Amino acid sequence: LCLGDPNKSLSKGNEVRFGENGSMKVTLDLATFYDFENKVGGGMLDFVARTKGYRGPEAIEWLRGNGIEITDDQPKPDKPKGKPFAVEAFDYLDECGELLFQTRRFHFRLPNGSIEARDNGKPRKTFFQRRPDPDRAGGWINNVDGVRSVPYRLPELLKAVADGRAIFIVEGERKVDLLCDWNLAATC
């Protein structure tokens, strides 16, 4: 409908590939897609938004008009099979350097000890935030309710502004830390 004829040599079962190298994958039984060139994926409504530009009710109407019924019981992507474990923690500090909250990155370990991977081969990941528990030294509360939202590495940002330095805004704390290792001011 949106991408022309599938690449039959790279398609198999419920996985339909498009493009000369199969860079667009549509998983029929899950009603999901993944674009390996642009590193983005999602459900069928996301797919229609990316390929046709229709959103919300327009996207649903477009799908229905092309013989695809959208219902509430659409299959959902599999939930992680492994057990989550923290691999990184990123502290968010206020202007004075006091810890406001922490974002933690988790991967999933399978029963055989390997790390669960997504369709693109990268580790399956998720993020959770927590804040210090004021009533228990060293304790945490697993939410950020009522905590002021601040940019990552705020004290360094304030110094960079005072020094007239450029500040890079990138995706993710890990990339921010990398730029800061190169002596560049950054946040996300």
N, C-alpha and C positions, 0 to 999 in steps of 0.2 A: 504493500500500500504506500509506504513512505520511501522505501529504499530501493525499489526495483526488484529484480530477480535475486534470490539468494545464491550464495556461492555453494553449489551442491557438493563440491569435493571437500569442503571444510565443514559442512553441516552434518550433524548426526543426531538421531533421536529427536528429543524435544529442544535441542540447541540448534538454532538456525543462524548461520553466519552470513554476513553481507560484506561486500567489498572484495577487491582482488586478494588481499591478505587475510580476509575474515576479521577485520578490525572492529566490526559491529556485531555483537552477539545478542540474540533475542532468545530467552529461555521461555518456551511456550507454557510449560506446566506451572511455572512460577509467575508468569505474566510480568517478567522483568527484562531489562536490557542492560548491556554494558558496552560502552564505547571505549575501546582500548587506546585509540589515538588521543582522545581528549581526557581520558581517565575519569569518566563520569558514568554513572548508571542510576537505575531507579526502577519505578513501576511504570505501567503503561501510560498513566497520565503524564509522568515526567517525560516519557518517550515522545508523546504527541506534542508536548510543549517544546521540546528540543528540535523535533523534525518538522513540525507544521506551524509552530508559534501559537497554538491554541492553548488556553488555560481554563481551569475550572469547568463550568458548565459547557463552554464552547468545546473543550477537549472531549467531554463525555458525549456531546452531540455528534462530534466528528467520528468518534469510535462507533457509536450506534449507527450512524449513517453509512458506515463501511462494514456493517454486519458483525460488529464486536459488541457484545452486551457486557456492561459493567454492573456487577452486583457487589454486595457487601461481603460475599463469601469467596472473594478472589483468593487464590492461594497466596500465602505469605512466604517470603524467603525463610530458609531454615534458621532457627535460633542457634547460637553457638553450641557446639557439642562438648567443648572442653571446659575446664575449670579456670576462671579468671585469676590472673596474678599480676600484681603491679610491676611495671617495668621502668617507669619514670614518675617523678613528681615535680611539679612546677609551683613554686611559692609566689603568691601575689601579695606584695607589700604595700603599705600606705606610704605617704610622703616622708614619714619619719623612719621608715624601715621596719615597722611592726607588721607581723604576719596577719593578713586579713582572711585569706583562704588559700587552698591548695587544689590544683587540678592534677589528677593522677591518671596516667595512661595504663591501660590493662591489655594484655594479650591473653590467649586462651590455650592452656596446655591439655592435650588429649591424653587419654589413659595410657597410651604407649610412650608418653614422654615428649612427643613431638609437639610443635606449635601449630595450632589450627590456622589454615590459610584461607583467604578469600579466593574467588574465581580467578582473580588476576595474579595470584601467587603470593601476594603480600600477606603478612600476618593479619588475622582478624583482630580488630582492636575496638576498644570502647574507652570512654573517658567518664570519670566521676569527679565531683567536687566535694570538698569537705572544709570545715572551719574548726579552729581550735575550740575546745570545750572550756568555757571560763570557770566551770565548777570542778574540773578534774585536770590537774597538771599532767600534761602529756596526752590528754584525751582528745578525741575528735567527735564532732557531730557531722553526720553524713548528709549535709545539705548546706546551702549558702543563704538560707532564709534570713532576710533582714541585713545581710552584709552588703556594704557599699561595693559596687562594681568599679574596678579600676583597671587601667591598662597594665599588661604584663611588664614588669621591670620599671615601674613608675619612678622610683628614686633616680635611676640612671637617665630616664627620659627628662626629668626636671633639670638635671645637670646639663644634658645635651642642649636643651632649650636655652638655659642660661649662658652656655658657651657659644650659641649660635650655630650648632651643628645640625646637619640634616638628620632626619629620623625616617627609617624605613619601616613601613607597615607591611608585614608578611603574614602568611597563613601558618599558624601553629607556633607554639612555644619552642619547639625543637629548632626551627629555622631561626627564630629570634636569638636563641642562645648561640647558634653558629655564627650569626652576624656579629654578635657582641664579642665572641672569641676573636673576630677579625678587627676588633676595636671600632665597630660601627654601632651607632645608636639605632635600636630597633624595638618594635612591639608588635602585638597581634591583637 
